[in-house]
Amino acid sequence: MTNTPAIIKIPAFSVAGIAVRTRNSEEMNPAIARLGGLWNRFFSQSWERKLPSRGDDGRIFGVYSGYESNEHGAFDVTAGVAVADPDGAQAVPGASRVDIQAGDYLVFTGQGDMPQMVIDTWVRIWHYFAENPQVQRRFGTDFEAYEGPDQVAIHIGVLLQN
């Protein structure tokens, strides 16, 4: 895998699913980590089939939003699917919706066994930003788009200098 991400412009869209609030420091501690439980609940309760008006592509998304500050602060993670009708999620008890911001995103891809492949891709992302301080993260919305059981494209919102 190359460490150079692609830059793409993403239009706004909505994802509906279930969410938790966490922080990276908590995710490093298995006793209080929440993301594994979020994904287990998403799949064991078949949320991908409960949600109305799914987007056509059928991909599963992990959306990072509601950033308190930066990668060290708290943030929300929503496991869900793209929805054609953003208001449709309100009909499903327990569902929440997040709106993906339109804008420029760096896309980092990963392939391999879950969940290690996603962890390794995030490690590459953190290294990329540490080595490229001129590239500024937006900390608005970021998202993982799962292309299959062993492939992910992680989209990080950035502010491009003109």
DRENPA-3360 file (N, C-alpha, C; in nm, 2 decimals, always signed):
BEGIN
1 = MTNTPAII = +0.08/-0.12/+0.00/+0.00/+0.00/+0.00/+0.09/+0.12/+0.00 ~ +0.05/+0.22/-0.08/+0.12/+0.34/-0.09/+0.08/+0.43/+0.03 ~ +0.17/+0.52/+0.07/+0.14/+0.61/+0.18/+0.08/+0.74/+0.13 ~ +0.08/+0.76/+0.00/+0.03/+0.88/-0.06/-0.12/+0.87/-0.09 ~ -0.20/+0.95/-0.01/-0.34/+0.94/-0.03/-0.39/+1.02/-0.16 ~ -0.50/+0.98/-0.21/-0.56/+1.05/-0.32/-0.64/+1.17/-0.26 ~ -0.66/+1.28/-0.34/-0.74/+1.39/-0.30/-0.86/+1.39/-0.38 ~ -0.98/+1.39/-0.32/-1.10/+1.39/-0.40/-1.20/+1.49/-0.33;
9 = KIPAFSVA = -1.29/+1.54/-0.41/-1.40/+1.63/-0.37/-1.52/+1.55/-0.35 ~ -1.58/+1.55/-0.23/-1.70/+1.47/-0.19/-1.82/+1.57/-0.18 ~ -1.93/+1.53/-0.25/-2.06/+1.61/-0.22/-2.12/+1.57/-0.09 ~ -2.20/+1.66/-0.03/-2.26/+1.63/+0.10/-2.36/+1.51/+0.08 ~ -2.36/+1.42/+0.18/-2.46/+1.31/+0.19/-2.48/+1.28/+0.33 ~ -2.59/+1.19/+0.35/-2.62/+1.16/+0.49/-2.61/+1.01/+0.51 ~ -2.57/+0.98/+0.64/-2.56/+0.84/+0.68/-2.64/+0.82/+0.81 ~ -2.72/+0.71/+0.81/-2.80/+0.68/+0.93/-2.75/+0.55/+0.99;
17 = GIAVRTRN = -2.76/+0.54/+1.12/-2.71/+0.42/+1.19/-2.72/+0.43/+1.34 ~ -2.62/+0.38/+1.41/-2.62/+0.39/+1.55/-2.48/+0.45/+1.59 ~ -2.48/+0.52/+1.70/-2.36/+0.60/+1.73/-2.32/+0.59/+1.87 ~ -2.19/+0.62/+1.90/-2.13/+0.63/+2.03/-2.04/+0.75/+2.03 ~ -2.01/+0.80/+2.15/-1.91/+0.91/+2.17/-1.79/+0.84/+2.24 ~ -1.67/+0.87/+2.19/-1.55/+0.82/+2.24/-1.43/+0.91/+2.22 ~ -1.32/+0.86/+2.25/-1.19/+0.94/+2.22/-1.08/+0.83/+2.20 ~ -0.98/+0.87/+2.12/-0.88/+0.77/+2.09/-0.81/+0.71/+2.21;
25 = SEEMNPAI = -0.79/+0.79/+2.31/-0.72/+0.74/+2.43/-0.80/+0.63/+2.50 ~ -0.94/+0.64/+2.49/-1.02/+0.54/+2.55/-1.02/+0.41/+2.46 ~ -1.01/+0.43/+2.33/-1.01/+0.32/+2.24/-0.88/+0.23/+2.25 ~ -0.78/+0.29/+2.31/-0.66/+0.21/+2.33/-0.67/+0.12/+2.46 ~ -0.77/+0.14/+2.54/-0.79/+0.06/+2.66/-0.91/-0.04/+2.63 ~ -0.89/-0.17/+2.62/-1.00/-0.26/+2.59/-1.11/-0.26/+2.69 ~ -1.08/-0.22/+2.81/-1.18/-0.22/+2.92/-1.29/-0.11/+2.90 ~ -1.25/+0.00/+2.83/-1.35/+0.11/+2.81/-1.37/+0.14/+2.66;
33 = ARLGGLWN = -1.30/+0.07/+2.57/-1.32/+0.10/+2.43/-1.47/+0.07/+2.39 ~ -1.52/+0.16/+2.30/-1.66/+0.15/+2.26/-1.68/+0.10/+2.11 ~ -1.58/+0.12/+2.03/-1.60/+0.10/+1.89/-1.62/-0.05/+1.85 ~ -1.56/-0.14/+1.91/-1.58/-0.28/+1.89/-1.73/-0.32/+1.92 ~ -1.78/-0.27/+2.03/-1.91/-0.29/+2.07/-2.01/-0.23/+1.98 ~ -1.98/-0.11/+1.93/-2.07/-0.04/+1.83/-2.08/-0.13/+1.70 ~ -1.97/-0.17/+1.65/-1.98/-0.25/+1.53/-2.04/-0.39/+1.55 ~ -2.02/-0.45/+1.67/-2.08/-0.58/+1.70/-2.23/-0.56/+1.71;
41 = RFFSQSWE = -2.28/-0.45/+1.77/-2.42/-0.43/+1.78/-2.48/-0.40/+1.64 ~ -2.41/-0.32/+1.56/-2.46/-0.29/+1.42/-2.48/-0.41/+1.34 ~ -2.39/-0.51/+1.34/-2.41/-0.63/+1.26/-2.50/-0.73/+1.33 ~ -2.48/-0.75/+1.46/-2.57/-0.85/+1.53/-2.71/-0.81/+1.53 ~ -2.75/-0.69/+1.53/-2.89/-0.64/+1.52/-2.93/-0.61/+1.38 ~ -2.85/-0.63/+1.28/-2.88/-0.61/+1.14/-2.93/-0.47/+1.11 ~ -2.86/-0.37/+1.16/-2.89/-0.23/+1.14/-2.89/-0.20/+0.99 ~ -2.80/-0.26/+0.91/-2.79/-0.23/+0.77/-2.92/-0.27/+0.70;
49 = RKLPSRGD = -3.00/-0.35/+0.76/-3.13/-0.39/+0.69/-3.25/-0.31/+0.75 ~ -3.23/-0.26/+0.88/-3.34/-0.19/+0.94/-3.36/-0.05/+0.89 ~ -3.25/+0.01/+0.84/-3.26/+0.15/+0.80/-3.33/+0.17/+0.67 ~ -3.42/+0.27/+0.66/-3.50/+0.29/+0.54/-3.42/+0.37/+0.43 ~ -3.47/+0.36/+0.31/-3.42/+0.43/+0.20/-3.26/+0.43/+0.19 ~ -3.21/+0.31/+0.20/-3.06/+0.30/+0.19/-3.01/+0.35/+0.05 ~ -2.89/+0.40/+0.06/-2.83/+0.45/-0.07/-2.81/+0.33/-0.16 ~ -2.79/+0.35/-0.29/-2.79/+0.25/-0.39/-2.66/+0.16/-0.38;
57 = DGRIFGVY = -2.55/+0.21/-0.33/-2.43/+0.13/-0.34/-2.41/+0.03/-0.23 ~ -2.49/+0.03/-0.13/-2.49/-0.07/-0.03/-2.37/-0.08/+0.06 ~ -2.28/+0.02/+0.05/-2.16/+0.03/+0.14/-2.20/+0.06/+0.28 ~ -2.12/+0.01/+0.37/-2.13/+0.04/+0.51/-2.03/+0.15/+0.54 ~ -2.07/+0.25/+0.63/-1.99/+0.36/+0.66/-1.97/+0.37/+0.81 ~ -1.85/+0.41/+0.85/-1.81/+0.45/+0.99/-1.78/+0.60/+0.98 ~ -1.87/+0.68/+1.04/-1.85/+0.83/+1.03/-1.80/+0.89/+1.16 ~ -1.70/+0.97/+1.15/-1.64/+1.04/+1.27/-1.69/+1.19/+1.26;
65 = SGYESNEH = -1.75/+1.23/+1.36/-1.81/+1.37/+1.36/-1.81/+1.43/+1.50 ~ -1.87/+1.55/+1.52/-1.88/+1.61/+1.65/-1.75/+1.62/+1.73 ~ -1.64/+1.65/+1.65/-1.51/+1.66/+1.72/-1.51/+1.77/+1.82 ~ -1.47/+1.73/+1.94/-1.45/+1.83/+2.05/-1.34/+1.93/+2.02 ~ -1.23/+1.88/+1.96/-1.12/+1.96/+1.93/-1.04/+1.90/+1.81 ~ -0.96/+1.80/+1.84/-0.88/+1.74/+1.73/-0.87/+1.59/+1.76 ~ -0.77/+1.52/+1.72/-0.76/+1.37/+1.74/-0.75/+1.33/+1.89 ~ -0.72/+1.43/+1.97/-0.71/+1.40/+2.12/-0.84/+1.42/+2.20;
73 = GAFDVTAG = -0.93/+1.49/+2.14/-1.06/+1.52/+2.21/-1.16/+1.41/+2.18 ~ -1.28/+1.43/+2.24/-1.39/+1.33/+2.21/-1.45/+1.35/+2.08 ~ -1.52/+1.25/+2.02/-1.58/+1.26/+1.89/-1.69/+1.15/+1.89 ~ -1.78/+1.17/+1.79/-1.89/+1.07/+1.77/-1.85/+0.98/+1.66 ~ -1.89/+0.85/+1.67/-1.87/+0.75/+1.56/-2.01/+0.69/+1.53 ~ -2.05/+0.70/+1.40/-2.18/+0.64/+1.36/-2.15/+0.53/+1.27 ~ -2.20/+0.41/+1.30/-2.19/+0.29/+1.21/-2.32/+0.29/+1.13 ~ -2.32/+0.30/+1.00/-2.44/+0.31/+0.92/-2.43/+0.29/+0.78;
81 = VAVADPDG = -2.54/+0.33/+0.71/-2.54/+0.32/+0.56/-2.59/+0.46/+0.51 ~ -2.55/+0.49/+0.39/-2.60/+0.61/+0.32/-2.75/+0.60/+0.30 ~ -2.82/+0.72/+0.33/-2.96/+0.72/+0.31/-3.00/+0.82/+0.21 ~ -3.09/+0.79/+0.12/-3.14/+0.88/+0.02/-3.23/+0.99/+0.08 ~ -3.31/+0.95/+0.18/-3.40/+1.04/+0.25/-3.34/+1.06/+0.39 ~ -3.27/+1.17/+0.42/-3.21/+1.19/+0.55/-3.31/+1.19/+0.66 ~ -3.43/+1.22/+0.64/-3.53/+1.22/+0.75/-3.59/+1.09/+0.78 ~ -3.57/+0.99/+0.69/-3.62/+0.85/+0.70/-3.57/+0.78/+0.82;
89 = AQAVPGAS = -3.45/+0.81/+0.87/-3.39/+0.75/+0.98/-3.46/+0.77/+1.11 ~ -3.54/+0.88/+1.12/-3.61/+0.92/+1.24/-3.72/+0.82/+1.27 ~ -3.76/+0.74/+1.17/-3.87/+0.64/+1.19/-3.82/+0.52/+1.26 ~ -3.69/+0.50/+1.27/-3.63/+0.38/+1.33/-3.59/+0.41/+1.47 ~ -3.65/+0.35/+1.57/-3.61/+0.38/+1.71/-3.46/+0.35/+1.73 ~ -3.39/+0.44/+1.80/-3.25/+0.42/+1.83/-3.16/+0.47/+1.72 ~ -3.21/+0.50/+1.60/-3.12/+0.54/+1.49/-3.08/+0.68/+1.50 ~ -2.97/+0.71/+1.45/-2.92/+0.85/+1.44/-2.87/+0.88/+1.30;
97 = RVDIQAGD = -2.87/+1.01/+1.27/-2.82/+1.05/+1.14/-2.71/+1.15/+1.15 ~ -2.61/+1.14/+1.06/-2.50/+1.24/+1.05/-2.49/+1.28/+0.91 ~ -2.47/+1.41/+0.89/-2.45/+1.46/+0.75/-2.30/+1.48/+0.72 ~ -2.26/+1.42/+0.62/-2.12/+1.43/+0.57/-2.10/+1.57/+0.50 ~ -2.00/+1.64/+0.55/-1.97/+1.77/+0.49/-1.92/+1.76/+0.35 ~ -1.97/+1.84/+0.26/-1.91/+1.85/+0.12/-1.77/+1.91/+0.14 ~ -1.67/+1.87/+0.05/-1.54/+1.93/+0.05/-1.43/+1.84/+0.01 ~ -1.31/+1.88/+0.04/-1.19/+1.80/+0.00/-1.16/+1.70/+0.10;
105 = YLVFTGQG = -1.13/+1.58/+0.05/-1.09/+1.47/+0.14/-0.97/+1.40/+0.09 ~ -0.88/+1.36/+0.18/-0.77/+1.27/+0.15/-0.82/+1.13/+0.17 ~ -0.79/+1.04/+0.08/-0.85/+0.90/+0.09/-0.73/+0.81/+0.10 ~ -0.73/+0.73/+0.21/-0.63/+0.63/+0.25/-0.70/+0.50/+0.23 ~ -0.64/+0.40/+0.16/-0.71/+0.27/+0.14/-0.63/+0.17/+0.22 ~ -0.71/+0.07/+0.26/-0.65/-0.05/+0.34/-0.72/-0.18/+0.29 ~ -0.64/-0.28/+0.30/-0.70/-0.41/+0.26/-0.63/-0.52/+0.35 ~ -0.72/-0.62/+0.40/-0.66/-0.72/+0.48/-0.77/-0.77/+0.58;
113 = DMPQMVID = -0.72/-0.83/+0.69/-0.82/-0.89/+0.79/-0.86/-0.78/+0.88 ~ -0.99/-0.78/+0.91/-1.06/-0.69/+1.01/-1.03/-0.74/+1.15 ~ -1.02/-0.66/+1.25/-1.02/-0.51/+1.24/-0.88/-0.46/+1.22 ~ -0.78/-0.54/+1.22/-0.64/-0.50/+1.21/-0.61/-0.41/+1.09 ~ -0.67/-0.44/+0.98/-0.65/-0.36/+0.86/-0.70/-0.22/+0.88 ~ -0.81/-0.19/+0.95/-0.85/-0.06/+0.98/-0.76/+0.01/+1.07 ~ -0.72/-0.06/+1.18/-0.62/+0.00/+1.27/-0.49/+0.04/+1.20 ~ -0.44/-0.05/+1.12/-0.32/-0.02/+1.04/-0.33/+0.10/+0.95;
121 = TWVRIWHY = -0.45/+0.11/+0.89/-0.48/+0.23/+0.80/-0.48/+0.36/+0.88 ~ -0.54/+0.36/+1.00/-0.54/+0.48/+1.08/-0.40/+0.51/+1.13 ~ -0.32/+0.41/+1.16/-0.18/+0.44/+1.20/-0.11/+0.51/+1.08 ~ -0.13/+0.47/+0.96/-0.07/+0.53/+0.84/-0.12/+0.68/+0.83 ~ -0.25/+0.70/+0.86/-0.31/+0.83/+0.85/-0.24/+0.92/+0.96 ~ -0.23/+0.88/+1.08/-0.16/+0.96/+1.18/-0.02/+0.99/+1.15 ~ +0.05/+0.89/+1.09/+0.19/+0.92/+1.05/+0.19/+1.02/+0.93 ~ +0.10/+1.01/+0.84/+0.10/+1.10/+0.73/+0.08/+1.24/+0.78;
129 = FAENPQVQ = -0.01/+1.27/+0.87/-0.03/+1.40/+0.92/+0.08/+1.45/+1.01 ~ +0.15/+1.36/+1.08/+0.27/+1.40/+1.16/+0.38/+1.44/+1.07 ~ +0.39/+1.37/+0.95/+0.50/+1.40/+0.86/+0.47/+1.51/+0.76 ~ +0.34/+1.55/+0.75/+0.30/+1.66/+0.66/+0.22/+1.77/+0.74 ~ +0.29/+1.84/+0.83/+0.21/+1.94/+0.91/+0.15/+2.05/+0.83 ~ +0.19/+2.07/+0.70/+0.13/+2.17/+0.62/-0.01/+2.13/+0.57 ~ -0.04/+2.00/+0.58/-0.18/+1.95/+0.55/-0.27/+1.96/+0.67 ~ -0.37/+2.04/+0.67/-0.46/+2.07/+0.78/-0.58/+1.98/+0.78;
137 = RRFGTDFE = -0.61/+1.91/+0.88/-0.74/+1.84/+0.89/-0.85/+1.94/+0.93 ~ -0.97/+1.91/+0.88/-1.08/+2.00/+0.90/-1.15/+1.96/+1.04 ~ -1.14/+1.84/+1.08/-1.21/+1.79/+1.20/-1.36/+1.83/+1.20 ~ -1.42/+1.81/+1.08/-1.57/+1.83/+1.07/-1.63/+1.69/+1.06 ~ -1.62/+1.63/+0.94/-1.66/+1.49/+0.93/-1.54/+1.41/+0.86 ~ -1.52/+1.29/+0.90/-1.43/+1.20/+0.83/-1.51/+1.07/+0.83 ~ -1.48/+0.98/+0.73/-1.55/+0.86/+0.72/-1.48/+0.74/+0.66 ~ -1.51/+0.62/+0.71/-1.46/+0.50/+0.65/-1.57/+0.44/+0.56;
145 = AYEGPDQV = -1.54/+0.41/+0.44/-1.63/+0.35/+0.35/-1.58/+0.20/+0.32 ~ -1.66/+0.11/+0.36/-1.62/-0.03/+0.35/-1.67/-0.08/+0.21 ~ -1.57/-0.12/+0.13/-1.59/-0.17/+0.00/-1.62/-0.32/+0.00 ~ -1.60/-0.39/+0.11/-1.62/-0.53/+0.13/-1.57/-0.57/+0.26 ~ -1.57/-0.70/+0.29/-1.53/-0.74/+0.43/-1.38/-0.72/+0.46 ~ -1.30/-0.69/+0.36/-1.16/-0.68/+0.38/-1.10/-0.56/+0.31 ~ -1.18/-0.46/+0.28/-1.14/-0.34/+0.21/-1.20/-0.21/+0.27 ~ -1.12/-0.11/+0.29/-1.17/+0.02/+0.34/-1.11/+0.13/+0.27;
153 = AIHIGVLL = -1.18/+0.24/+0.25/-1.13/+0.37/+0.21/-1.16/+0.47/+0.31 ~ -1.06/+0.52/+0.38/-1.09/+0.62/+0.49/-1.07/+0.76/+0.43 ~ -1.17/+0.84/+0.45/-1.17/+0.98/+0.39/-1.15/+1.08/+0.51 ~ -1.05/+1.16/+0.50/-1.02/+1.26/+0.60/-1.04/+1.40/+0.54 ~ -1.13/+1.47/+0.60/-1.16/+1.61/+0.55/-1.04/+1.70/+0.58 ~ -1.00/+1.77/+0.47/-0.88/+1.86/+0.48/-0.91/+2.00/+0.43 ~ -0.83/+2.09/+0.47/-0.84/+2.23/+0.42/-0.72/+2.25/+0.33 ~ -0.75/+2.26/+0.20/-0.64/+2.27/+0.10/-0.60/+2.42/+0.08;
161 = QN = -0.48/+2.44/+0.07/-0.42/+2.58/+0.05/-0.43/+2.60/-0.10 ~ -0.48/+2.72/-0.13/-0.49/+2.75/-0.28/-0.37/+2.83/-0.32;
% end
